[in-house]
Amino acid sequence: MAPPLPSLLREIGKRQINRAPSPILAMSVPWLLVMLGSLHPTWPVIASAPVMPPIGFLLLVAWQQLRPGLFPVWAGLPLGLFDDLYSGQPFGSAVVLWSAAMLGLDFIEHRFPWRGFLLNWLEASGFIAAYLFLSLQIANLGGGATPLVTVVPQVVLAVLAYPIAAWIVGGADRFRLIKIREI
């Protein structure tokens, strides 16, 4: 005879009367999580070179790969605008790059709908590297004079941090779809 399962495990998958995911929670958690990730330049980190990965962009890519239809394609504009307020990049650079990334992710999703984690990681790595190198080029056009090699450690760290971002997004996705009492 099998040991009894905890009541929470027994309730998974069963229909429950008067329980459903909150629409407000389901729609606001992804946007708020990406915006919270965009606030990372305000963290007290002291470094002589850029090493912190673009956490907001990592979370955006992870959400788009986990739940492709969750964000509309135009979501890169307001989220990039919010990121531009805190990133220190020339204003409008994240708007353009995040919008282009959303279009590229949407194109890849329609072209290759069945992918595994390794292919998603490879795809995200390409988008992360392109985002960071193009951000540096836009900053250099705005008056900077930073060599391209300076951002390589940030690219490596961001690519290695992507699985952590995907894990955080998975947990947030489970949280946003938790069933609560309906009135």
C-alpha positions in Angstrom: 0.0 0.0 0.0 1.4 3.4 -1.0 2.1 5.9 1.7 -0.5 8.8 1.8 0.5 11.9 -0.2 0.3 15.3 1.4 -3.0 17.0 0.7 -1.4 19.6 -1.6 0.0 17.0 -3.9 -3.4 15.2 -4.0 -5.2 18.4 -5.0 -2.9 19.1 -8.0 -4.8 18.6 -11.3 -8.2 18.1 -9.6 -11.0 20.5 -10.4 -11.9 22.7 -7.5 -15.0 24.6 -7.1 -14.6 28.3 -6.6 -10.8 28.3 -7.4 -9.1 29.9 -10.4 -6.0 31.9 -11.3 -6.3 35.6 -10.7 -6.4 37.5 -14.0 -4.7 40.5 -12.4 -1.9 38.4 -11.0 -1.6 36.4 -14.2 -1.1 39.5 -16.3 0.9 41.7 -13.9 3.6 39.3 -12.7 5.6 39.1 -16.0 5.6 42.8 -16.6 6.6 43.6 -13.0 9.3 41.0 -12.9 10.9 42.3 -16.1 10.7 45.9 -14.7 12.2 44.8 -11.4 15.1 43.2 -13.3 15.6 46.5 -15.1 16.2 48.2 -11.8 19.5 46.3 -11.4 21.7 49.3 -12.2 20.5 50.8 -8.9 22.0 47.9 -6.9 25.2 48.9 -5.0 27.8 47.0 -7.1 31.2 48.6 -7.7 33.1 47.5 -10.7 35.7 49.0 -13.0 34.2 47.4 -16.1 30.7 46.3 -17.0 30.1 42.8 -15.5 26.5 42.8 -14.4 24.3 41.0 -16.9 21.2 42.9 -18.2 18.8 41.2 -15.9 15.7 42.8 -17.3 16.6 41.7 -20.8 17.4 38.2 -19.6 14.0 38.0 -17.9 12.2 39.3 -21.0 13.9 36.7 -23.2 13.1 33.9 -20.7 9.4 34.9 -20.5 9.2 35.1 -24.2 10.6 31.6 -24.5 8.6 30.1 -21.7 5.3 31.6 -22.7 5.5 32.9 -26.2 2.1 34.6 -26.5 2.2 36.2 -23.0 3.8 39.5 -24.1 2.5 41.2 -27.2 5.2 41.9 -29.8 5.0 45.6 -29.0 6.0 45.0 -25.3 9.6 45.8 -26.1 8.7 49.4 -26.4 7.4 50.2 -22.9 9.7 47.7 -21.2 12.7 49.1 -23.1 11.6 52.6 -22.2 11.5 51.7 -18.5 14.9 50.1 -18.9 16.3 53.2 -20.5 15.4 55.2 -17.5 17.7 53.2 -15.3 20.4 51.7 -17.5 22.5 54.8 -18.2 22.4 54.0 -21.9 21.5 56.7 -24.5 17.7 57.1 -24.3 15.9 55.0 -26.8 18.6 52.3 -27.2 16.8 49.7 -25.2 13.5 50.6 -26.9 15.0 49.8 -30.3 17.0 46.7 -29.2 14.2 45.2 -27.0 11.6 45.7 -29.8 14.0 44.1 -32.3 14.6 41.2 -29.9 10.8 40.7 -29.4 10.3 40.6 -33.2 13.2 38.2 -33.6 12.0 35.9 -30.8 8.5 36.0 -32.2 9.9 35.1 -35.7 11.9 32.2 -34.3 8.9 30.9 -32.2 6.8 30.8 -35.4 9.5 29.2 -37.4 10.7 26.6 -34.8 7.9 26.0 -32.3 9.4 22.8 -30.8 12.7 23.5 -29.1 14.5 22.1 -26.1 16.3 24.0 -23.3 19.7 23.8 -25.0 18.4 25.3 -28.2 16.6 28.0 -26.2 19.8 28.7 -24.3 21.7 28.9 -27.6 19.1 31.3 -29.0 19.1 33.4 -25.9 22.9 33.5 -26.0 22.8 35.0 -29.5 20.2 37.6 -28.5 22.1 38.5 -25.3 25.5 38.9 -27.1 23.9 40.9 -29.9 22.1 43.1 -27.4 25.2 43.8 -25.4 27.4 44.5 -28.4 24.9 46.7 -30.1 24.3 48.6 -26.8 28.0 49.3 -26.6 28.0 50.5 -30.2 25.0 52.8 -29.6 26.8 54.2 -26.5 29.9 54.8 -28.5 27.8 56.6 -31.2 26.5 58.8 -28.3 30.0 59.9 -27.4 31.6 56.9 -25.7 35.0 55.4 -26.7 34.9 51.9 -25.2 36.5 49.1 -27.1 34.4 46.1 -28.0 36.6 43.7 -25.9 35.5 45.4 -22.7 32.0 43.9 -22.8 33.1 40.3 -23.4 33.1 39.3 -19.6 29.6 40.7 -19.3 28.5 38.7 -22.3 30.0 35.5 -20.8 28.4 36.2 -17.4 25.0 37.0 -19.0 25.0 33.8 -21.0 25.9 31.8 -17.9 23.2 33.6 -15.9 20.5 32.8 -18.4 19.5 29.4 -16.9 19.1 31.1 -13.5 16.8 33.7 -15.1 14.8 31.0 -16.8 14.5 29.2 -13.4 13.3 32.4 -11.8 10.8 32.9 -14.6 9.5 29.3 -14.2 8.9 29.9 -10.5 7.2 33.2 -11.2 5.0 31.5 -13.8 3.9 28.9 -11.3 3.2 31.7 -8.8 1.1 33.8 -11.3 -1.1 30.8 -12.1 -1.8 29.7 -8.5 -5.4 29.1 -7.9 -7.1 31.4 -5.5 -10.6 31.8 -4.2 -13.1 33.4 -6.6 -15.9 35.5 -5.3 
